[in-house]
């Protein structure tokens, strides 16, 4: 086996690699009859990553292993196999290596060409371009002459002798992760199927997969060397075994070829993984969808998927012109869910947590009130289900919510107004959630600043607080709160003992003493002291409410 490597160019590459297959012009073998396979030569090449490319793991070992397996299981002598890795090749280097392979292949033989590279598809063209290793992602084609156009690559393959079959393995990665790259140039004299190249980070380097497939189990004809056709079929099956759908990776097989030609247009409809296609009003299932041969003229196409905005239908024209083979890509836009969180002008609100119920949980954080947007893909929402978006500070003193029913295709705008809660409210919420320690701590903080216990405080929480605080008889505020909780949860008469203790514990001339005296008198049945107690605690409106409450209890 012949190697061409440059260790000094070894790179630490961390991104997952796309493994995609195109088998072009696979020649017929006589394996079915047990005859010897066609003489085969191979070139296994990684052109190197262009400048600006994201790091990805090295595939040098995998490529070498693939070549070694070809030698072992396909019976190809090692001196007919060339491995080129560890270099950043120019377009001329790539062409030179292909030409050298073509010069070595005998008429009637087979050439295996494995090419690993970055590719792109300019928006202004239907062609695919291969970046050479000395290219630059910041200098895309066609302005930069370094990238190799798909039709150029096919022209280079025409250097092979007559009656040669070329099996081209393209292991590519696109710059744009949403792009389905389509190899525009078709090959063969006989019947040719549409061949597509795509990328997927879910797949290992193609060479690693192919090497693993070159085993006795893959060889379905034990009395002859393993054929390329068998390898292609096994590789395609392996792709689907991984759970990666045809939208991520498709390998196409062609028949025997003696020369390479450009065939008429072949249109494939493609969109995000899991999308459905409607063609001429008929739902044709998941993408990618390929038009049948001869389906010329205009076709109305619509792509849809839950979680994406449903776009307007597009018209696709299929012509008989040469060299226009391409994919009709439908880049759908994600549904947007978001809005604005607002607070009262005087409120001081810091960090906010955004959650979605049920099931999604915490989905976003904000530095304060303002605009928010949610990652629909991460939440896995179900169409037809009602959801509630909540916004709250970590201490839950400020809280707001809004609800929506998800339909899967329409943007949703939810504005949320925050309301300020008292510490008593927050303590009661903690108690309801089962956070006993947090509830007690928050209620203690509330006791220090707010003597007006809510009327609707949970009775079981009242019992818990009375058990915790009833022994603090020398703390006037503790006794006032115990009295207020008792009269609101149980009866005014039962609160009298706490009012007496509060009066005894309060110093002369303090607000606590004024409240305690009024409360003590009110607990004896006098309306005026009760109104005074309400006035001290809640102001004028509280005094009126206190009198009304007292009247209802007598």
Secondary structure as UniProt FT lines:
FT   STRAND          2..5
FT   HELIX           7..9
FT   STRAND          22..23
FT   HELIX           31..33
FT   STRAND          40..46
FT   HELIX           60..74
FT   HELIX           78..80
FT   STRAND          81..85
FT   HELIX           91..104
FT   TURN            107..108
FT   STRAND          110..120
FT   TURN            123..124
FT   STRAND          129..130
FT   TURN            133..134
FT   TURN            137..138
FT   TURN            141..143
FT   STRAND          148..149
FT   HELIX           150..157
FT   TURN            158..159
FT   TURN            162..163
FT   STRAND          165..174
FT   TURN            177..178
FT   TURN            201..202
FT   HELIX           206..213
FT   TURN            216..218
FT   TURN            222..223
FT   HELIX           228..241
FT   TURN            242..243
FT   TURN            246..248
FT   STRAND          252..254
FT   STRAND          267..271
FT   TURN            273..274
FT   STRAND          276..279
FT   TURN            280..281
FT   STRAND          282..286
FT   STRAND          289..290
FT   TURN            293..294
FT   STRAND          297..304
FT   TURN            306..307
FT   STRAND          314..318
FT   STRAND          326..330
FT   STRAND          337..342
FT   TURN            345..346
FT   STRAND          352..357
FT   TURN            358..360
FT   STRAND          361..366
FT   STRAND          370..374
FT   HELIX           376..379
FT   TURN            383..384
FT   STRAND          386..393
FT   TURN            394..395
FT   STRAND          398..405
FT   STRAND          412..413
FT   STRAND          416..417
FT   STRAND          419..420
FT   HELIX           423..433
FT   HELIX           436..449
FT   TURN            455..456
FT   HELIX           459..469
FT   TURN            470..471
FT   TURN            473..474
FT   HELIX           476..489
FT   HELIX           492..505
FT   TURN            508..509
FT   HELIX           511..522
FT   TURN            523..525
FT   HELIX           527..538
FT   HELIX           540..553
//
